[in-house]
């Protein structure tokens, strides 16, 4: 008998791996495909941005990733909603300014037509 919960967790983790790879390659088409149309990001300063703002910030072509890594800590599936708790590591250059940070994050995915899509995320940048 197939374990749907484990399959869903694995599919969500596969989507997260695709998300990370798309960042490394700055594959905006893939990033856009993974983002749900209702996507919202809560930034550390309390500001929120949507899918179009995020894609626009990447579209300027001034962001390069040396390191983009996601280390999932816990996955929780509840029907068509999946929560991914993890740690993100990013290093690179954005608008000629270097960045190097680690953050714990919560990503909320929604299973839409059999595909996991990133609905929302929030992170806490560590000092």
C-alpha positions in Angstrom: 0.0 0.0 0.0 1.3 3.4 -1.0 2.0 5.9 1.9 0.5 9.2 0.6 1.8 11.3 3.5 5.4 10.2 2.8 4.9 10.7 -1.0 3.5 14.2 -0.4 6.4 15.1 1.9 8.9 13.8 -0.7 7.2 15.7 -3.5 7.3 18.9 -1.4 11.0 18.4 -0.6 11.6 17.9 -4.4 9.9 21.2 -5.1 12.1 22.9 -2.5 15.2 21.4 -4.1 14.0 22.8 -7.5 13.4 26.2 -5.8 17.0 26.3 -4.6 18.5 25.1 -7.9 16.4 27.8 -9.7 18.0 30.4 -7.4 21.5 29.2 -8.0 20.9 29.4 -11.8 18.6 32.5 -11.5 16.1 30.6 -13.6 13.3 33.1 -13.4 10.9 31.0 -15.4 11.3 28.1 -12.9 11.1 30.5 -9.9 7.9 31.9 -11.3 6.4 28.5 -11.9 7.1 27.4 -8.3 5.5 30.5 -6.9 1.8 30.4 -6.3 -0.1 33.3 -8.0 -1.2 34.3 -4.4 2.4 34.2 -3.1 3.3 36.6 -0.2 6.7 37.0 1.4 7.1 38.5 4.9 10.5 40.2 5.1 12.4 40.5 8.3 11.5 44.2 8.5 7.8 43.4 8.4 7.3 44.4 4.8 5.3 42.1 2.5 5.9 41.6 -1.2 4.0 39.4 -3.7 5.0 37.2 -6.6 5.4 40.1 -9.2 7.6 42.2 -6.8 9.8 39.2 -6.1 10.2 38.3 -9.8 10.8 42.0 -10.6 13.6 42.2 -8.0 15.3 39.2 -9.6 14.7 40.4 -13.2 17.1 43.3 -12.9 19.9 40.8 -13.6 22.0 42.2 -10.8 21.8 39.3 -8.4 24.3 36.4 -8.5 24.3 33.5 -6.1 27.5 31.9 -5.1 25.7 29.8 -2.4 22.0 29.0 -2.2 21.2 26.2 0.2 18.1 25.0 1.9 18.4 22.5 4.8 14.9 21.3 5.7 14.3 20.7 9.4 10.7 19.5 9.4 7.9 19.0 6.9 4.3 18.9 7.9 1.5 18.1 5.5 -2.2 18.9 6.2 -4.3 18.1 3.2 -3.3 20.4 0.4 -1.1 22.6 2.6 2.5 21.8 3.4 4.7 23.5 6.0 8.4 23.4 5.5 10.6 24.6 8.4 14.3 24.9 7.6 17.5 26.9 7.4 18.5 28.9 4.3 22.1 29.9 3.5 22.7 32.6 0.8 25.8 34.2 -0.4 26.5 36.3 -3.5 26.1 39.8 -4.9 23.0 42.0 -5.4 23.3 45.4 -7.1 27.1 45.2 -6.7 26.7 44.7 -2.9 27.9 41.4 -1.4 25.5 39.5 0.8 26.2 36.5 3.1 23.5 35.3 5.5 21.8 32.4 7.1 18.2 32.4 8.2 15.6 30.1 9.6 12.5 30.1 7.6 8.9 28.8 7.3 7.6 28.1 3.8 3.9 27.4 3.2 3.2 25.4 0.1 -0.1 24.6 -1.5 -0.8 21.6 -3.6 -2.6 22.9 -6.7 -3.5 20.5 -9.4 -1.0 17.9 -8.2 1.9 20.4 -8.0 3.3 22.0 -4.8 3.5 25.8 -5.2 5.1 28.2 -2.7 2.2 30.2 -1.2 4.1 32.2 1.5 7.3 32.4 3.3 8.9 34.2 6.2 12.4 34.2 7.6 14.4 35.5 10.5 17.8 36.7 9.5 20.4 35.7 12.2 22.8 38.3 13.5 
